[in-house]
Amino acid sequence: MIARQKETRFMNNKKEIHAWAMYDWGNSAFAATVATAFLGPYIAALIGAQPDGVLYLFGFAIEPDAFYPFCVSASVLLQVIFLPILGTLADYTTLKKRLMLMFAYVGAIATMFLFFVQGNTIVFGGLLFIIANLSFGAALVFYNAFLPELAGPGDHDSISSKGFAYGYVGGGLLLGLNLFLVSVMEDKWLAARISLASAGLWWFTFTFLYPQRHLKERTPDKTLPIGSNYISFGLKEFWNTLVEMKNKYPRTLLYLIAYLVYNDGIQTVNIVSTTFVTQEVGLGLDVMLQILLMIQFVAAIGAMLFNKVAKYLGAKYTIILNLCIWCGVLVYVYGFLYNPSGAWILGFMIGMVLGSSQALSRSLFSQMIPHNKEGAYFSLYEISERGTSWLGPVVFGLGVQMTGSARVAILMIIGFFIFGIVTLYFTDVRRAIVEAGNKPPAVV
């Protein structure tokens, strides 16, 4: 009965689905141009150009390569604090669309203001990034919570894959334009500032053109209890979600644990592979940026390709196949990556499974959560993903410390993928979908 009631809310509106995917096209510019390619090196260069080659903040000397990671950590900590409250707002109010737009616009405007970050405004730039990255994660809670409302269970994989594919292409297009701009402009500092600001303008523009105009707000079936406030109730609801998942949806919890571990492995490979190919293989920064650009487009192709595979194998076994390929990536890095040309092969391999791993993981999770609690569960999804993203880098760092070899250390990350493969294999996802009150697709 629950599943039948929920199906009446499905729109299958192609214009709305397209608008939802186009938000990924817009906000991925921030992830590709700002978070991945430009801001870290730009901030480090600004700090390195200071009189002492360091940034003094509250009496502490901060090294050039340390300030940006500190800002990332601060923004993630703030997400862990605020996202539980936002999940409640998504589930108990008709504010989901408006809040998604609000955070998107705040993040986009903060990103545009990065244009003004120069040698005397480095701390200001760090604050802008913290605001932008916090807003980026907050908007994603509401964005992801729309997924179960857009179509029936058989279409979740394709819609989620479409979103990621659009994101990688949109983010890749702007990144390519910005790399070209940097290559032709004599003033590289100005080119970097224009590139950073362009990501905010891109994010703002496509949010306005598509989600604002075509996403539809659904009326929730429940409201906030009388006398409650969003902060205290949000934190209580977040805790209740954890307890509920443990007691009523243990298979969903088991899947989430598997996802947290293998996704941490994916993020670790993304983080350390750049350093690995520059330090171990001697790849230049310009070539590294070209490979990052290639990954954007290959990831879009991979997301759509493995979506077709999922129609035959199901999302669960397609994810397992992806994780096996991730294991192969690490074996390749350990045993075969010794020259710059091999870095292109590595980039292609990463791209093929990067988008599909993320897209199918999100779509499968969206089917394993109860109706009217999408916001709470996806806030947990976002918090868990970001809150554990330090585990893999720590394992890699300890591996380097103990063995003195980055090759051995990166091979140790294979354990994250093996854990994900084994745990996911023994997770009855079909039963988890049914327990959550949803109708499973024909193949899962």
N, C-alpha and C positions, 0 to 999 in steps of 0.2 A: 504493500500500500504506500509506504513512504517513497519507494522508488517511482511508483506511478504518479504520485503527486508532484514529485520533483520534475518529472519529464514535462509536465504542463508548462513549466517555466522556461524550457529551452526555446530559444528563438530561431536558431539556425539561420540567422540573418547574415547574408554574405557581406553586406556593407559594414555591419557591426564587427564581424570577425576580422575583416580587412582593417578596420580602424584600430582594433585591439592589437593586431600584429604590427601596424604602423607605429604604434607607440614604441615598440622594441626597435624599429628602424631609427626613431628619433633619439631615444635615451642611450642607445649603444654607442653613439658618438662620444658621449662622456667617458664610457668605459674604454673605448679604443684610443681616442686621441689624448684625453686628459690622464686617466688613471694608468694606462698601460705605456703609452709612447712618450708623452711630452713633459708632463708636470714634474715627475721625479728627477729626470736629468736637468730640466730647466732650473728647478729650485736648488739642486746640488751645485750647478754652475754659478748661480747667483751667490750662494754661500761661499763657494771657493774663491770668488772674486773679492770677498770682504778683506779688509786689511790684514787680519790674522788668519784668514782662511777658515774661520769658524763663525757660527752664529751664537751670540751671547743672549741668553734668555733666562731671566730671573737669577742671574749670576752664574749660570751654567754655560759651559762652552759646548755647543752641539756641532758635531762633525757634518760635513756636507751631505754624506750619504745616509745620515741618521734622521734628519728632520722630517723628510717626507714619510718614512715608515712610522714615525711617531704620530704624525697626523692621521695616517690610515688607522692605526690602533685606537686613537681617540675617537674617531668617527664610528668605528665598530663597537666600541664600548657604549657610546650613546645609543646606537641602534639596539643593543641588548637591553638597555633601560627603557626605551620608548616604544619599541615595536609591539610588546604585549598589549599596551593600551590601544594602539592603532588597530590591532586585530579585533578588539571589542567594538570599536567604532564602526568597522566594516560590517560586523554581524548584527548590531543592534540599532543601527540608524540608516537613514537614506542618504548618508553623506559619503558613501564609498567613492563615487565618481568625483565629487567635488574635492574630497581630500586627496585623491590621487592626482587631480589636476593641480591642486594647491602646492603639493610637495614637488611635483614636476616643474612647475613654474619657479618656485623658490630655488630649486637646484639649478635650473637653467640660468636664472638671473645671476646667481652666485658664480656660476661658471663663466658667464660673460664678463663679470667684473675681474676675472683673472687677467684680463688684458692690462690692468693697471698695476700688476705686481712687478716691481723692479727691485733693485738692490736695497732700497730703503723701506720697502714694504713687504719684506719676506714673511714676517709673522702674520700680516694681514692676509697674504696669500694662503698661508696655512689654515687660517680661520675660514676663509672662503671655501677651501677644499673640504674641510670638516663639515660645513653646512651643506655643501653640494652632495657629498657622499652620503651623509645622513639622509638627506632628502631623496637621493637615488634609491636607497634601500627601503625607505618608508613608502614611496610611491609603488615599489614592487609588491609590497604586501597587498595593496588594493588591486593592483594590476593582476596578480596571480589569482586573487579571489574571484575575479570575473570568469576565469576559465571554466569552472563547472557549470556556469550559467549560460554559456554561449552555444552549447550543442549537446547532443546525446553522448553516451559513453563510448560508442564506436568511433567518434570523431575527435576525442581528446588528443590522441597521439598526433594526428595530422595538424590540428590547430596549434598545439604547442610547438611542433616542429616548424610550422609556418612562421610563428612568432620569432623563434631563434634564427631561422634562415633570414628573415627580413632584417633582424638586428645585425647579423654579421655582414650582410650586404650593405646596409645603410651606414653602419659604423666603418666598414672598409672603404666605402666610396669617399667619405669625408677624410678619413686618414690618408688615403691616396692623394687627394687634393692638397692636403696640408704638407705631405712629404714633398710634393712637387713645388709648393710654395717656398718651402725652406731651401730647396735646391736652386731656385732661380733668384731669390732675393739676396742681395748683398748683406743687408742688416739681418743677421740670423736671430738676434734677440727679438727684434720686431716681428719677424716671421713666426717665432715661437709664440709670442703674445697673441698675434692674430689667430694662430691655430687653436690656442686654448679657448679664446673667446668664441671662435666659430662653432665649437662643440656645443656651447650653451645656446647659441642662436639656432643651430640645427635642432637641438632638443626642444626648445621653445616652439619653433615653427611647426614641426610635425605633430607635436602635442596639440597645438591649437587647430591645425587643419583636420586632424582625424579623430582622436579620442574625444576631444571636447564637443565635436559636432555630431558624432555618430554612436558613441557608447551610450547604453541605456541603463538607467538606475532602476533596480528592482526594489520593491518594498519588502523589508524583512518580515518574517513571520513572528518575530519576538521583539520586545522593547526592553529598555533598561528598567529594572525594578524601581518602584517609587522610593525616593529617598536616597538612591545610590548616586555616586558620582563616577565619572569615567575612569579616573585614576585608580581609586581603590578597587572598583569593580573590575577594571581591566586586569589588574594584577591578580585578583582573586580568580577571575575567569581563566587567566593563563595557567595558574596552578591547577585549577579544576580540569583544564584540558589535558595536562600531563597525567593527572590521576585517572581521568576518563580513558585516555589512550592505554594506560597500563591495565586497567580493569576490564574495559569493554572492547577495546580494539588492540589486543596485544600483537596481532600480526602487522597492523599498521605501524606500531611502535618498532617492531623488529625490522620492518622495511626501512623506517626512518634511520635507525641505527646503522644499517648497512649503507644507506645513502651517505650518511655523515662521514663514514670512514672512507668509502671509495671516492667520494667527492673531494675529501681532503687530499687524497693521493693525486687526483687530477689537478687540483689547485697547486699542489707542491711541484708537480712536473712543470706546470706553466711558469711558476715563479723561478725555479732553479735552472731550468733549461737555458734561459737567456744568459745567465752568468756562466753556465757550463760551456756553452759554445763559444763565448767570448774569451774565457780563461783557458779552457782545455784545448780548444780547436783553433783559437786565434782569429775568430770571426770579427770583422769590423762592425762598428755600430751602424753604419749606413746600410750594410748588407743585412744586419739583424732586423732593422726596421722594414726592409723590403720583404723579409721572410714573415714578419708579423702581419704585414699587409696581405701576403698570399694566404696566410692561415685564415684571415677573415672570410675570404671568398670560398676557400676549400671547406671551411666549417659549415657554411650555408649549404653547399652541395651535399656534404655528409649528413646534415640534419634531414634533408628531404629524401636522400637515398635510403637511409636506415629507417625512415618512416615507412617506406614501401616494404622493407624487410620485416618491420613489425607487423604488417598486415598478415604475414604468413607465419612468423614465429611467435608473435605476441610481444608486448613491450618488455615483459620480464626477461625472456630469453634473448631478446635483441640487446638489452642492457648487458646481460652476461657476456654476449658475444663482443660487445664494445669493450668490456673490462678485460677480456682475453687479449684483445688487440692492444690495450694499454700496457699489459704485461709484455707483449712483443715490442712495444716502443722502448721500454726500459732495457730489455735485453739488447736491442739494437744500439742504444746509447752506450751501454756497458762494453759491448764487444766489437762494435763495428764503426762507431762514429769517431773518426780520426782526422778528417779533413773538412775544409769549409763546404765543399760540394755536398757532403753528407748531411749538413745542416738543413739543406733544402728538402732532402728526403725526410728528415725528422719533422720539419714543419708540415709537410704534406700528411704524414702519418697522424700527427697531433690534430691537424685540422679535420681530417675525416671522421674522427670519433669525438671531437670536442663538443660540437653542437648537438649531435645526436644523443650523447650521454646526458647532457643537461635537459634537452627537450623531452626525451622519453621518461626521465626520472620525474620531472615535474608533472607530466600528464598522468603517469601511473599513480603518483601520490594524490592527485586531484580526485581520483576515483575511489580512493581508500579512506576518505574522510566524510563525516556525516554532513548532511544538508543543514544549512543555516549556521555552520560553524567554520566556513571556509576561511574567514579572516583570522580567527584564532589559530587554526591549524597552519595556515600559511605564514603567520607571524612566527610561529614556532619553527617552521621550515627555514625561514630566513635567519632567525636568531641562531639556530643550531648550526646552519651552514657557516655563518660568519664567526660564531663564537668558538668553533673548533678548528678554524683554519690555521692555527699555529702549530698543531700537532705534527703534521708532515714536515714543515721546515725544521722543527726541533729534532726530529728523527734524522733528517738529512744532516743537520749541523753536528749532531753527536756522532753520526757515522764518519764524517770528515775528521772530527777530532780523534776518534778511536783508531781509524785506519790510515789517515793521512791521504786518502784517495777519494776524490769526488765521484769517480766511476763506481767504486764499491758502495759509496753512500747512496747514490741515486738508485742503485739496484735494490737497496733495502726497502725502497718505497713500494716494491712489488707486493709486499705483505698487505698493504692497504687494499690492493685490488683483489688479492686472493681471499681476504676476509669478506669483501663485498660479494665476490662470486659465490662462495660457500653459503653465506648467510642468505643471500637472495635466492639461491637454489632451493633452500629449505623453507622459504617463506611462501605460504599458500596465499598468493595474492588474490585469486578468485574468491576464496572464502573471506578475505579481508574486505573486498569490495561489497560482498553481500552483507557482511556484518555491519558495515557502515550504512546500510539501507539503500545501496545503489544497485543498479542493474549492470552486471559485467558485460563487456563486449564479447563477441563470439570467440575471439582469440585474445588471450592475455598472457 
